[in-house]
Amino acid sequence: MDQNKVVIFDTTLRDGEQSPGATMTHDEKLEIAGMLDDMGVDIIEAGFPIASEGDFKAVAAIARTMQNSVVCGLARANIGDIDRCWQAVKHARAPRIHTFIGTSPLHRAIPNLTQDEMADRIHETVTHARNLCDNVQWSPMDATRTEWDYLCRTIEIAILAGATTINVPDTVGYTAPVESADLIKRLIETVPGAQDVVFATHCHNDLGMATANALAAVAGGARQIECTINGLGERAGNTALEEVVMALKVRPDIMPWTTGIDTTKIMAISRKVATVSGFAVQFNKAITGKNAFAHESGIHQDGMLKNAETFEIMRPEDVGLTETNIVMGKHSGRAALRSKLNNLGFELGDNQLRDVFVRFKELADRKKEIFDDDLVALMGVGTDPENDRLKITSLRVVCGTHGPQQADLVMQIDGVEQKTTQTGDGPVDATFNAVKALFPHNARLQLYQVNAVTEGTDAQATVSVRLEEDGRIVTGQSADTDTVVASAKAYVHALNRLLVRRDKSAPGEDKREINYKDVS
């Protein structure tokens, strides 16, 4: 391959979705995959086909529809996983099987294999994968804590068995940049056949060094970076795609490698992933954070007015941030709304536009000025009215300075309207109690988070709610100028997603559900 090119391997739909509460629907996965394909991602790791029937169907659908990207599925080191993975990806324009096994002492203890037994397993499974597909990636999970001699031995076995890409995962975010670069460099120099395959890096951010470690690995000879949008992923997350791509774009003087990513599409997919996952982007997040191109200090503002390069090393438009002069309000039409949303990075079909336009008009009746952030929040409202089993019809909250607060709630449950009055320690607590009274459940509230979208007393509030039930974790989001209403909608949205998860894991419907936490 071109040694000046760094292959971008996106695992948002696999490793990213493993973040507790970040489960995505089938349609959401297809939409994100399409955006990844369109922005120039080389390889899309679409999922873990053996994990569930839903995962299998999503990977298969993505494999059939992607026009440009290689479509990859993940498989553990056993024949059943690999066969299931191949069935999911085989119809892709360019399929890949990614198989892995934990090679460190801690991970070898999980299947209770000796070094020799694991070596035999690697040879058998990689050979089987290569007999099915000519594009096979192999990963020694927890590579950075694996003994050097054994790591070299297993990589040599995988290469001899037919692996075309060797991924070296820092599964627990343990390594540091100098180690990352040295490890890749030594492996390429030491392992027989290493010059004939692509080395990849997969870094986690537990110590805040995922991006630095990934770029250091490239300096050491890796030519594939595994990453996710917004750094989504297990625990502290993965290497963020937008960070490594923009680092290579901004600093070619010290990192003379290129990618095929259309960086102007970064903001659009960042917002989409944040919306469907329920994981908001922190304000000071590099590249995609709300404050990444904001300047408040007087010195900074003065410098920016004189020359933007004084305090900005990249242009906002390079990542898809654009400024428009269209003022949005209650008299704005659909064409103006579509144009404005396009400028913000959202491309809507006619049906989507119709639904958003209704919600836009409702918001415009309550807010005099509609800011860009209001529209972004509006696009993040988590509703699927046709399929939602729970729907809020009306909510009235009575507040006072003394005594408990009261919520009068009317909800549709499976098409049947029900109502209740409940009290609580505050208006949100009363509202949540009312929802639970109408729809009893055992889900535990793990997170309740409120953010103001813009300034002013009429600002929209975006609310995120995370629920956990029997190991299933879901996140709901909503936005409204009334914080209590936004809270109720977010809570009900999370419950609707929980019901979907319940249905998917019902006995007899999804017998392939497995626990796949902390893989590669």
N, C-alpha and C positions, 0 to 999 in steps of 0.2 A: 504494500500500500504506500501511498504518498506519505513520506515521513514528515512533511510540513503540515499535514492535515491531522486534526484531532477529531476522532469520531465521538459524537455525542449520543450516549445511551441513556434514554430517559426511563426511569422506573417509578414515576409518579403513580401509575395505575397498579403497581405491585407493591413495592416497598413503601411508597407514600401512603397507600390505602391501609397499610398495617398500623398507621397511627391510631391509637384508641379514639373511636368516634368519627373517623374519617371515611367510613364506608360510603361508596358511591353507588348509585343505581346503574342499571345496564345502559340506559340512554345517556346518562352523564358520562360514563366511561367512553362511549362511542364519540360523543361530542368532543371530549378532551383529546382523545386519540386523533380525531380529525384535525384539531388545531395543532397538535404536535407534528403531524404529517405535513401540514401546510407550512409550518414555520421552518421546516428543514431538518428536523431531528432525524439522525441516521438510523437509530434502532429504538423501537418502542417495546419495552417489556410490558406486555399487556396484562399479565396476571399469572396466577399459579393454578393451572387448570384442574389439578386434582383436589384443590382445597374445597371446592364446592361446585355444584352444578351451575350455579350462577356465574362463578368465575370461568368455568369452561365455556359457557355460552358467550360470555363477553369477549374472551380471547378469540374464539372462533369467528365471531362477528367482526371484530377488529381486523383479523387476518384476511377476511374476505373483502374488506372495504378500503384498506389503506392503498394509496396510489404510489407512494414514493418510499416510505420507510420500510426497513426490515422489521418484521413482527416476531417477537421473541416470547416464549413461555418458560416458566421456571419449573424445574422438576428436581425432587430429591434423588439421591443415588440409589434408586431401585427401578426395576424394569416396569412395574405398573405405573409409576409416576411418569416415566419417560414416554411410554406408549400413549398415555392420556394427553401428555403435552403435545406429542406429534399429531394426534387426532385433531387438536385444537388449532395448530398453526400450519398444518400441511397445505392449506389452500391459499396461503399468503403468496403474494408476488415473490417475496424473498423471506422464507421462514428461517427461524433459528431456535434450537433447543439449548437452554441454559440449565445445566445440572450441577449440583453442588453437594459437598459433604464437609462436616466440621473436622478439621485436621489437628487442632491444638489439643494438648492433653485434656483440658477441661471438656472439650467437645467430643473427643474420642470416647470419653467415658459414658456419653449419653447412649449410643448404640452398643456400648461395651465391646468394642472391637480392638484387637491388638493392631499394632502398626502393619504387620503383614496381612492380616485379614482385611484391613481397610484398603491397603494397596491393591489387593485382589478385587475388592468391590469397585474401586475406581476404574481399574482396567476393564472390568466386565461392563459397567454401566456406560462409560464413555464410548466404548466400542459399539455397544448396542445403539446408542444415540447417533453415532456416526453412520451406522448402517441404514438408519432411517433418514438422516438429513446431512447434507454436506457442510452445514454451517453449525458448528457445535461450540458452545462456550462452557468452560469448566471453572468452578470456583472452589478453592480450599477455604471454607468458612473459618473465620478467626485466624486468617493467615498471619497477621502481625504478632500473634502470640504462639505461633507454631515453631517448634525447634527447626533451626536452619537446615540441618541435613535432611530431616524428614520432609520439610516443605519442598526442597529441591527434588527429592525422590518422587513425591507425589505429582509434582508438575511434569517431570520427565515422563512418568507413566501416562498422564493425561495426553501429552503431546504425541507419544508413540501410539496411543489408542485412537488418535484422530481429532483431538480438539484443535480448533482453529483460532480460538481466542482463550487466553488465560487471564481470568480476572483475579486480582489479589485484594480481597476485602479486608478493610479495617473494621470488622463487624461491630466492635464495641467502642470505637473512637479512641483507641488507646495510643496510637502512634503520634509522632510529631513530624513536621516537614522534613527535617534533615534525615530522619530515619526512613521516611516514605520514599524519598529520592534514592537513597542508598540501597534500600531493599530491592526496588525495581531494577536498578542498574546492575546490582550483583546477580540477580536472578537471570537477567538477559545474558550476562557474561559467563555464568556458571553452568546453567542447565543445558544439556545437549538438545539441539533442535529449537531453542528459544528464539533464534534469529528468524525462524520461519513462521512464527505465529504473532498475533497481536497481543500485547499485554495491556490489561485494563486495570483501572483503579476504582474502588468503591469505598468511599469514606463516610463514616458517621461523625456527628458533630458533638459528641459528649464532652469534649474539652474545648469546643469552639474553634477547632482547627480543620474542619472538613474541607473547606475551599482551599486553604493553604496546603493541606496534605495532597489534595488532588492535583494541584498545579505543580507541586514538587515532584510528584510521581511522573508527570509528563516530562519534566526536566530530566528525570532519571531514565526515560525511554518509553514510558507508557504512551499509547496512542489512542486510548479509549477512556473517556471519563463517564462513570455512572453517576447520575444525578437526578434530582427531582425539581419540579417547579416549586418555588418558595422554600426549598429545602425541606419539604414535607417528608415525614418518615418517623420510624420508631424512636422513642425516647426524645433526644434532642434533635433528631432529624438527620437528613443526608446532606451531601454537597448540593448546594443550590445551583441549578442550571444557569440562571441569570447571572450569578456571580462569576462563575468560571468563564462563561462566554464573553461577558463584558470585560473581564480582566484581560483575556487574550486580545480582545478588540482594541482596548485602550492602551495596552503596554506591549506592542509588537517589538519594541526596542530590546526588551529583555526576555520576552516570551514569543519567539518568532514562529508561532503556529497559528493556523487558521481553523475555523469551523464553517459549516455550511448553514449556520442559523441566521434566519432573517430576524435581526434583533428588534425591528420595529413592531414585531408581534408579541414581544415579551409582556407588556402591561396587560394586554387583553387576556392572555392565558393565565397570568398571575391572578387576575381578578376572578376569572372563571373557577380556577382551582380553589381559591379562598372561599368562594361562594358555595360550591358543591361539597367541600370538605367540612365547612363550618370553622376552619382555622383562619382567623383574620390575620392579615400581614401586619406585623408590628410597625409602628410609625417610623422608627429609625432603622428599619431593615434596609440593607444595601440594595440599591438598584430599584426595587419595587415598593419601598416604604413610602408612606404619604409625605414624610419629611425629607426624602432623599434629594429633592430639588428645591426645598423650601429654605428661605433665608430671612431670619428675623433680626439678627444683630445689625446695628447701624453700620459698623465697619464692613460687614459682608454685603449689605444692601448697596452701600456706596460703590463698592468694588464691582458688584454685578451690573449696576447701571452704567458704569464706565466700560467694562469689558467682562462678559459672562465667563470667560476663561479664568478670571481672577480666582473664582471659588468653585467652578464646575469643570471637572475633567472629562465630562461627556455631555452631550446635548440631550435634553429631555426627549426630543423627537427621535433620538437614536433607539430608545426603548419603547417608543409608541405613545409618548405623551404629546398631545397636540393642543394648541390653543385655538379657540374659535370665538367669533363675535356674535353668535346666535344666542339671544336671551330667551330663556324658556319660561313660560308662564301658562296660565289657564287658557289663553287664546291661541297657544301654539298648536299646530296641526300634526298629523301623523308623519308627513314628509320631513318636517323640521325635527321631530323627535327621532326619526330613523337616522337623519344626517348627524345629529348630535351624538347619538349612541355609537354610530360608526366611528366618529372622531375619537370617542372614548375607548374604542377597541371592541365594541360589541356588534356582531353581525347577526341580524334577526331575520327569520323567515316571516311570512305574512301572518301566520297564526300566532307566533310569539309576539310580534309587534302589536297585534290586536289586543292581546292580554295585557301587555305592558302599558299600552296607551290608556286602557281603562284605569289602571292603577295610577298612572301619571296624572290623569285628570282628577282623580280623587285627591291626590296629594296637592295638586295645584289649587284646589278649592280651599285647602287649609293653610297653604304656605304662599306668601306673596312672591317670593323669589325662589326659583329652583336652581340650585347650584349643581356643578358637575358631580360632587360627592353625593348629593341627593339621588341623582340618577344611578350612580354606581350602587348605592344602597338599595334602590328600587329593583335593580337587576338581581340583587342577592336575596330577595324575598323568597323564602322556601315554601312554595305551594305547588300542588299538583291537583287542582280542583276535581278533575275527572276521576282520579283514583284514590283520593284521600278518604279514609273511612270516618275520620273525625273532622268536623268543621265548626268553627265558631259562628253562631248566628248573631248574637248580641251580648254585650258585656256592660254592666253598670256597676261602678264601684262607689261606695259611700265611705268617705273619710271623715274623721273627727279628731280633735285633740285629746279626747279621753276615750278609753275603751277600745275594743278590737275593731278593725276595719271590716267592711262587709262587701262581698261581691255577689251580684246577681247575674248568673250566667245561663245563656241558652245555647245549646250545642246540638248539632246533628250527629248521631252515631249510627253508622250504616243506614243513613237516610231517614232515621226516626228522630224527631225533635224532642229533646229533653231539657229540663231546666232545674236549677237549684239555687239556693242562697246559702253561702258559707261565710264564716268569719276567719280572720287570721291576724297575725302580728304584722300588720302593714298591708297595703293594697295588693302587692304582688303575691304575698303569702296567702291572702284570702282568695285570690284568683286561682292560684295553683291548687288550693284545697277544693275549690269548686270543680275544677277539671277532674281532680281525682275522685270526687264524690260521684260525678256522672260516669266516669270511666275508671273504675278501680284497677289498680295495677301495683306491682311491687318494685317498679323501677326507682332507683335511687338517684337523686339529683347530685351530680358530680361537679357541675360548673354552672354558674349563672353570671353572665357578664354583660354589662351595658356600656355602650360607647356613643357619645354624641357625634353625629355625622358632620354637622356644621355648627356655627355659632348662632346665638339668638334663642329666645324663649320658644320659638316655633320650630326649633331644630328637630330633625328626625333622630330617633334613637335606634341603633341597631343592637339587638339582643341576641346573645348566643346561649343556648341551653344544652348541656350534655347530660344524658341519662345512661345508667348502667342497670342491666337486668340479666342475671344468670350468665355473666361473662360477655354479653352483647353490649356494645357501647355505641350510642348514636348521638348525633349533634343536630340540633334544629336552630334555624336562624330566622329572624324577621326584622322588619323596620317599620316604624310608624312615628308620627309626631307625638303620639301618646305613648309614653314608656310602658304603661301597664298593658295597653293593647298589644304593643310589640312583644311584651313578655309572654302574654297569653298565646299569641300566634306562634312564637318560637317554641313554647312548651308543647303545643299541640302538633307542630311540625315534627318535633323530635319523637313524639308518641306515634305519629303516622309512620315514621321511618322505622321505629321499633317494631311496629306491627308487620311491616314488610320483612324485617329480619326474622321475626317469629315464624312467618309463613314459610320462608326459605329453609329454615332449619327444622320444620315439623317432621316427625317420624315418617319415613317412607318417601319423603319428597326430596331430601338432600342428604343422602347417606354418605356422601364423600366429604362432608364438613370435617376439617381437621384443624388442629392448632398449629399455626405456622409462624408464630412470633419469633422475632430475632433471626430470620434466615438471611444469610449473606449480607 
